[in-house]
Amino acid sequence: MEYKTCLRKNIQLKTHDIKGKFGDNICIKLSSSGRRKVNSNTEIKTLIKLKKSGSTDKAIAQQLNQTYWSVVYKLRELRKTEFL
C-alpha cells in the first residue's frame, strides 16, 4: 500500500507496468493538473491563424510546443468567447 502514499513508488510501479505493456521505447511524461499555462497574445493569434488555415490540433500543439490537450482546451475557450 506504500504506492498510495509515496508518489515516487507510485510512478515507479506505473512506469514498470506501462513499459511492460507498450515496450521500453515509450516516453512517460508527468504533469500537474493544477498547473495552468497562460498563453501570450502572439500564441493565441498564431493558434487562431493555424486553426483557420486547416491545421490539426496535433500539428498546432507541435508548432507551439504545447500539449495536444492544452490546444484543445484553448480552442474550446476561444469558441465560447467567439474569438474563433
C-alpha positions as CSV (number, residue, x, y, z in Angstrom):
1,M,0.0,0.0,0.0
2,E,3.0,2.3,0.1
3,Y,2.3,3.3,-3.5
4,K,-0.8,5.1,-2.4
5,T,1.1,7.5,-0.1
6,C,4.5,7.7,-1.9
7,L,4.5,9.4,-5.3
8,R,7.9,8.1,-6.2
9,K,6.8,4.5,-5.6
10,N,3.6,5.0,-7.4
11,I,5.4,6.4,-10.5
12,Q,7.9,3.6,-10.3
13,L,5.2,0.9,-10.4
14,K,3.2,2.5,-13.1
15,T,6.3,3.1,-15.3
16,H,7.2,-0.6,-15.0
17,D,3.6,-1.7,-15.9
18,I,3.3,0.7,-18.8
19,K,6.8,-0.2,-20.3
20,G,5.9,-3.9,-19.8
21,K,2.7,-3.4,-21.8
22,F,3.9,-0.9,-24.5
23,G,7.7,-1.5,-24.6
24,D,10.8,0.2,-23.3
25,N,10.8,2.9,-26.0
26,I,7.8,4.6,-24.6
27,C,8.3,8.1,-23.1
28,I,6.3,8.9,-20.0
29,K,5.6,12.5,-19.1
30,L,4.1,13.7,-15.8
31,S,2.0,16.8,-15.4
32,S,0.3,18.6,-12.7
33,S,-3.4,19.2,-13.2
34,G,-3.1,22.3,-11.0
35,R,-0.7,23.9,-13.4
36,R,-2.1,26.5,-15.8
37,K,-0.1,28.0,-18.7
38,V,-1.1,31.4,-19.7
39,N,-0.9,31.9,-23.5
40,S,0.6,35.0,-24.8
41,N,-1.3,37.2,-27.3
42,T,1.1,36.1,-30.0
43,E,0.5,32.4,-29.2
44,I,-3.3,32.9,-29.3
45,K,-3.1,34.8,-32.7
46,T,-0.9,32.0,-34.1
47,L,-3.3,29.3,-32.8
48,I,-6.3,31.0,-34.4
49,K,-4.4,31.6,-37.7
50,L,-3.3,27.9,-37.8
51,K,-6.7,26.6,-37.0
52,K,-8.4,28.8,-39.6
53,S,-5.9,27.6,-42.2
54,G,-6.9,24.0,-41.5
55,S,-4.1,22.7,-39.3
56,T,-4.9,19.9,-37.0
57,D,-4.9,20.4,-33.2
58,K,-1.9,18.0,-33.0
59,A,0.0,20.0,-35.6
60,I,-0.8,23.2,-33.8
61,A,0.4,21.7,-30.5
62,Q,3.7,20.6,-32.0
63,Q,4.3,24.0,-33.6
64,L,3.5,25.9,-30.4
65,N,5.4,23.4,-28.3
66,Q,2.3,22.7,-26.2
67,T,0.4,19.6,-25.3
68,Y,-2.4,18.4,-27.6
69,W,-4.9,18.9,-24.7
70,S,-3.8,22.4,-23.9
71,V,-4.6,23.3,-27.5
72,V,-7.9,21.6,-27.5
73,Y,-9.0,23.4,-24.3
74,K,-7.7,26.8,-25.5
75,L,-9.7,26.3,-28.8
76,R,-12.8,25.4,-26.8
77,E,-12.4,28.5,-24.7
78,L,-11.9,30.7,-27.8
79,R,-15.0,29.3,-29.4
80,K,-17.1,30.1,-26.3
81,T,-15.9,33.7,-26.3
82,E,-16.5,33.9,-30.1
83,F,-12.8,34.6,-30.9
84,L,-12.8,31.6,-33.2
